[in-house]
Amino acid sequence: MMNRIEKLRVKMQEAELESFLITSPYNLRYLTGFTGTTGLAVITKKEAYFVSDFRYAEQVAKQCPDYTFIQNMGPIFDEVAKIIKSDDLMNMAFEEEHMSFSTYTTLAEMLETGLVPVAGMIEELREVKEESEMKIIRKACEIADSAFKHILDYIKPGMTEIQVANELDFYMRSLGATSVSFETIVASGVRSAMPHGVASDKVIEQGDMITIDFGCYYEGYVSDMTRTIALGDPGEELKEIHQRVLDAQLKVTEAAKPGMSGVELDAVARDYFATLGCAEAFGHSTGHGIGLEIHEGPNVSRMAEKKFVPGNVITNEPGLYYPGVGGVRIEDDMLVTEEGVEILTHSPRALIII
């Protein structure tokens, strides 16, 4: 089986690229295993170089065994220029979405070779997870599930949303998470109508519907889960909204399979809401890919034409939001398999009333 460097070289050959400069921290980690904060990689048809300063010499030796380490004593791009000259490279690709204009200008002045902007080439490789990556993501999801179970016993009327978010975050760290995937969302009462209502100092009250959207980083990979619960009876209207979202979410899970496009899967939830006359209350996409980043390909949206393949990990997160009333979102992480999908997050989806 080809390793990741070899997979990139196949794409480079197809695009007639002699070398590739990698500076994105996520792409660096994917291709090299490096977890530090300073460094870059250059991959050519035959060689793989990692450039960093003396602080990371030992770390690079351990984490990047397939790379020749080059220690920069001065500006790091001086070493890139030396590689181009020593290897007689005619062109060099760079990640156009991860390089600032000022860095590009500096590099272009130093190098006598053609700089080729490339978008998405490495990210497309990252979309199909290897078994080792799947194992880590499953663990990240397991931590999220455990944290949700914990928070059900913790949350009480009179607490603020920030208190609940902090407890979630610290508890996930106690289970081995290195950080949260994103700023934890705890949106209670009418604030639950805000899809990205990050935790505030609002006091959670009896009868509030509470949307909790959270996840963690574990060994470099993320989890992303949302559940909407109630602290006491939220009333019939909100219970009906929850049931509609749950039904839509389950329909997406049932329909998801390889060969289906993101547009088609997104339509499963969107069309169902349309039959109920509430499509206007669903304003965001049905899902997105996750992995080294909280948002990566492939997407599940009205514009996502790419078809799913086994190894993709995507979210399934329909929601309905009514300003002044409240909202509901239910989200799971799903691994696309040969037959359909494997659900990676297992917390109860039906409305829990505490």
C-alpha positions in Angstrom: 0.0 0.0 0.0 1.3 3.4 -0.9 2.3 5.7 1.9 1.1 9.3 2.0 4.2 10.7 0.3 3.8 8.3 -2.6 0.1 9.2 -2.9 1.0 12.9 -3.2 3.7 12.1 -5.7 1.1 10.4 -7.9 -0.9 13.6 -7.9 2.2 15.7 -8.5 3.1 13.6 -11.5 -0.4 14.0 -13.0 -0.1 17.8 -12.5 3.5 17.9 -13.9 4.9 19.2 -10.6 8.6 18.6 -9.7 8.2 19.6 -6.1 5.7 20.6 -3.4 6.3 23.1 -0.6 4.1 22.3 2.4 3.6 24.9 5.1 0.0 24.3 6.4 0.3 22.8 10.0 -2.5 20.3 9.2 -1.0 19.2 5.9 2.4 19.0 7.6 1.1 16.7 10.3 -0.7 14.5 7.8 2.3 14.1 5.5 5.1 14.1 8.0 3.7 13.3 11.5 5.3 16.5 12.8 3.4 18.0 15.8 5.6 21.1 16.4 4.9 24.6 15.5 7.8 25.6 13.3 8.8 23.9 10.1 8.1 23.1 6.5 8.5 20.2 4.1 9.6 19.9 0.5 8.7 16.8 -1.4 10.3 16.1 -4.8 10.0 13.2 -7.2 12.7 11.3 -5.3 13.4 13.2 -2.0 11.5 14.4 1.1 13.0 17.2 3.2 11.9 18.6 6.5 13.2 22.0 7.5 13.1 23.4 11.0 15.4 24.9 13.6 17.6 23.3 16.3 14.7 23.2 18.8 12.9 20.5 16.8 15.9 18.4 15.6 15.2 15.5 18.0 11.4 15.7 17.5 11.8 15.6 13.7 14.1 12.6 14.0 11.4 10.7 15.9 8.3 11.9 14.2 9.5 12.2 10.5 11.6 9.2 9.8 10.9 9.3 6.1 12.4 12.8 5.8 15.9 14.2 5.5 16.2 16.9 8.2 17.7 20.2 7.3 18.3 22.6 10.1 17.9 26.3 9.2 20.3 28.7 10.9 18.9 31.8 9.2 15.6 32.4 7.3 13.8 29.1 6.7 13.1 29.8 3.1 16.9 30.2 2.4 16.9 26.4 2.8 14.1 26.0 0.3 16.2 28.0 -2.2 19.2 25.7 -1.6 17.0 22.6 -2.2 15.8 24.0 -5.5 19.3 24.7 -6.6 20.8 21.4 -5.4 18.0 19.3 -6.9 17.8 21.4 -10.1 14.0 21.9 -9.7 12.1 23.6 -12.5 8.9 24.3 -10.6 7.5 24.2 -7.1 3.9 23.9 -6.0 2.7 25.7 -2.9 -0.6 25.7 -1.0 -2.3 28.9 -2.2 -4.9 28.8 0.5 -2.2 28.7 3.3 0.4 31.2 2.1 0.1 34.9 2.6 0.8 37.3 -0.2 3.8 38.7 1.6 5.4 35.3 2.1 4.7 34.5 -1.6 6.4 37.7 -2.6 9.4 37.0 -0.4 9.7 33.5 -1.8 9.2 34.5 -5.4 12.1 37.0 -5.1 14.4 34.4 -3.6 13.6 31.5 -6.0 14.6 31.2 -9.6 12.0 28.5 -10.3 8.3 28.7 -11.2 6.0 28.8 -8.2 2.7 27.0 -8.9 -0.4 27.7 -6.8 -2.2 24.6 -5.9 -5.5 24.2 -3.9 -6.9 21.1 -2.3 -4.4 18.5 -3.6 -3.3 17.3 -0.1 -6.7 18.0 1.4 -8.3 15.6 -1.0 -5.9 12.9 0.2 -6.9 13.7 3.8 -10.6 13.2 3.0 -10.2 9.4 2.8 -9.2 8.2 6.2 -6.8 5.3 6.8 -7.6 2.7 9.5 -5.2 4.3 11.9 -7.0 7.6 11.5 -10.4 6.0 12.0 -9.2 4.5 15.2 -8.2 7.9 16.6 -11.5 9.5 15.5 -13.5 6.8 17.1 -11.6 7.5 20.4 -12.3 11.3 20.1 -16.0 10.4 19.6 -15.9 8.1 22.6 -14.6 11.0 24.7 -17.4 13.2 23.5 -20.0 10.6 24.3 -18.6 10.2 27.8 -18.6 13.9 28.4 -22.3 14.2 27.3 -23.3 11.5 29.8 -21.3 13.4 32.5 -23.0 16.7 31.7 -26.5 15.2 32.0 -25.7 14.5 35.7 -24.0 17.9 36.1 -26.4 20.5 34.6 -28.8 22.2 37.0 -31.1 25.2 36.9 -29.2 28.4 38.0 -26.0 27.4 36.3 -24.7 29.6 33.5 -24.0 28.3 30.0 -20.3 29.1 30.5 -20.2 26.9 33.6 -21.7 24.0 31.6 -19.3 24.6 28.7 -16.3 24.7 31.0 -17.3 21.5 32.7 -17.6 19.8 29.4 -14.2 21.1 28.2 -12.3 20.1 31.4 -14.0 16.7 31.6 -12.9 15.8 28.0 -9.4 16.8 28.9 -9.5 14.5 31.9 -10.3 11.7 29.5 -7.3 12.4 27.3 -8.4 15.1 25.0 -5.7 17.7 24.2 -8.2 20.5 23.5 -11.7 21.3 22.3 -12.5 21.0 18.6 -14.0 24.5 18.6 -15.5 26.9 21.1 -18.2 24.9 22.9 -21.8 25.9 22.1 -24.3 25.9 25.0 -27.4 27.8 23.9 -30.4 27.7 26.2 -33.9 29.0 26.1 -34.5 31.4 23.2 -30.8 31.4 22.6 -31.1 27.9 21.2 -32.4 29.5 18.1 -28.8 30.7 17.4 -27.1 27.9 15.5 -23.7 29.1 16.7 -24.7 30.4 20.1 -21.4 29.9 22.0 -21.8 29.7 25.7 -22.7 33.0 27.4 -23.3 34.1 31.0 -27.0 33.4 30.6 -28.5 31.5 33.5 -30.1 28.2 32.5 -33.7 28.1 33.7 -36.3 25.4 34.4 -38.1 24.6 31.1 -35.2 25.7 28.9 -34.4 23.8 25.7 -30.6 23.5 25.6 -28.5 22.9 22.5 -25.0 21.6 23.3 -22.5 21.4 20.3 -19.0 20.3 21.3 -16.1 18.0 20.5 -12.5 17.4 21.3 -9.1 16.9 19.7 -7.5 13.6 20.5 -4.1 12.8 19.0 -4.7 15.4 16.3 -8.2 14.4 15.2 -11.5 15.9 16.1 -15.0 14.8 17.2 -18.1 16.9 16.7 -21.4 16.2 18.3 -24.6 18.0 19.1 -27.5 17.1 21.3 -30.5 19.2 22.4 -32.0 18.4 25.8 -34.5 20.1 28.1 -34.3 21.1 31.7 -37.8 20.3 32.7 -40.8 20.3 30.3 -40.1 22.8 27.4 -43.7 22.7 26.1 -45.3 21.0 23.2 -44.1 23.3 20.5 -40.4 22.7 21.2 -41.0 19.0 21.7 -42.5 18.9 18.2 -39.6 20.8 16.8 -37.2 18.3 18.4 -39.1 15.3 16.9 -39.0 16.8 13.4 -35.2 17.3 13.6 -34.7 13.8 15.0 -36.8 12.3 12.2 -34.8 14.3 9.6 -31.5 13.3 11.2 -32.4 9.6 11.1 -33.5 9.8 7.5 -30.1 11.2 6.6 -28.3 8.4 8.4 -30.5 5.8 6.7 -29.9 7.3 3.2 -26.1 7.9 3.5 -23.9 5.7 1.3 -20.9 5.7 -0.9 -21.6 7.0 -4.4 -24.1 9.6 -3.1 -23.2 13.2 -3.5 -23.2 15.8 -0.8 -26.1 17.6 -2.6 -28.2 14.5 -2.6 -27.6 13.7 1.1 -28.3 17.4 2.0 -31.6 17.2 0.1 -32.8 14.3 2.3 -33.1 16.6 5.3 -34.0 19.7 3.4 -36.8 18.0 1.4 -38.2 16.3 4.5 -38.5 19.7 6.2 -40.2 21.1 3.1 -42.9 18.5 3.3 -43.6 19.7 6.8 -43.6 23.3 5.7 -40.6 24.3 7.9 -37.7 24.3 5.4 -37.2 28.1 5.9 -36.2 27.3 9.5 -33.2 25.2 8.3 -30.6 27.7 7.2 -27.3 25.8 7.2 -25.8 22.8 5.6 -26.6 19.2 6.7 -23.0 18.4 7.4 -19.3 18.6 6.7 -16.2 16.5 6.7 -14.0 16.2 9.8 -10.5 14.9 10.5 -7.4 16.9 11.3 -9.7 20.0 11.1 -13.2 20.5 12.3 -14.3 21.6 8.9 -12.8 19.8 5.9 -14.1 17.9 2.9 -16.3 16.3 1.8 -19.3 18.6 2.6 -23.0 17.8 2.8 -24.6 20.9 1.3 -26.5 22.3 -1.6 -23.3 22.9 -3.4 -21.3 19.7 -2.6 -21.2 17.8 -5.9 -18.5 15.4 -4.8 -19.6 11.8 -4.3 -18.8 10.1 -1.0 -16.3 7.2 -0.9 -15.5 4.7 1.8 -13.2 6.3 4.4 -14.9 9.7 4.4 -16.0 11.0 7.8 -18.9 13.4 7.8 -21.3 15.0 10.2 -25.1 14.7 10.0 -26.5 17.8 11.7 -29.9 19.1 10.6 -31.6 21.7 12.7 -34.6 24.0 13.0 -34.4 27.5 14.5 -37.2 29.9 15.5 -36.1 33.3 16.8 -37.9 34.1 20.1 -39.0 30.5 20.6 -35.9 28.3 20.4 -34.2 25.7 18.2 -33.0 22.2 18.0 -29.9 20.5 16.3 -28.9 16.9 16.5 -25.5 15.9 15.2 -23.5 12.7 14.8 -20.2 11.8 13.2 -20.4 9.1 10.5 -17.8 7.0 8.7 -18.8 6.1 5.1 -18.3 2.4 4.6 -18.8 0.1 1.6 -22.4 -0.6 2.6 -23.5 2.7 4.1 -22.3 4.5 7.2 -21.0 3.6 10.7 -22.2 6.0 13.4 -19.3 7.1 15.5 -21.2 9.0 18.2 -23.6 7.0 20.3 -25.3 9.3 22.8 -29.1 9.2 22.9 -30.8 11.3 20.2 -34.3 11.2 21.5 -35.3 14.2 23.7 -33.9 13.9 27.2 -35.9 15.9 29.8 -33.8 16.3 33.0 
